[in-house]
Amino acid sequence: MTAGTTTARRRTTVRRLLDAYGRTHAEEAGIRLRDTPAPLYQLLTLCVLFSVRIKADIAVAAARELFAAGMRTPRAMADASWQDRVDALGRAHYRRYDESTATALGDGAALVLDRYRGDLRRLREAADGEPERIRALLREVPRIGPVGADIFYREAQAVWPGLRPSFDERARAAAAGLGLPSSAEGLARLVDAEALPTLAAALVRFDLSGDTADGLLGTG
C-alpha cells in the first residue's frame, strides 16, 4: 500500500468516525466553550460528574440540571445549598453518588474561588502553561482523578492550545484498532487544530460503543 493510499484510507476513516461519533461532552451539556471563566468552570463541573462510574448520558444530564438551576459559575455553585445540588443531581437520576458529588462540587467551587478567584485561567498561569503541571493542579480539585483530567484535557485543548494534541490512552488505542496513528502527534496531522477535541471525543465514543472497524467503515 502506497503512502498516498494509506493517507486517503485514514482520512476516510476519520471522516466516517467524525460523522458517527463527532460530538464533545461539552457540546452535549450545552457548554459554549471559550477561554473565559464561566465555560471553563462548567467544563470542570462536567469533569467532576464524569469522575465516578456512571453512564455518560447521566453525567451530561446532571450537568444540564445544575446549569439550569443557575449553578454555572463557582460563586453560584458555592452559594447554592448542598440540598440544591443534591436535588439537581437527583433530577438527572445521578444516583448513588448524588450526596458525595454535591459535597465535592461545593468544595471544588470553594477551591476555585479561593485559589484562582473563580478563573481557571489562573490555574493555567500558576502552572506556567506546562501541561503536566496543569494536570497536577486539576487533580487537586475534589473528585477530579485521571479520568476527569483526561476529559478536561481532551475538551479544553479547543481553547488552550498549549494542551494540543491531547489524545488519552483510550483514544489512542481506539485509533490503533482503526488503522490510524496511535500517537497524539500522528492523529493531529489528520485534522485541523480546531477539530482535535472532536476527533479525540469520537475515538473514545467509538471505543465505548462496541462498534467495530468493519461496522464503521462498512467493510463487514
Helices and strands as residue ranges (DSSP letters): H 3-21, H 25-28, H 37-50, H 56-68, H 74-79, H 82-91, H 98-116, H 121-126, H 131-138, H 146-156, G 161-163, H 169-177, H 184-188, G 193-195, H 196-209, H 213-217
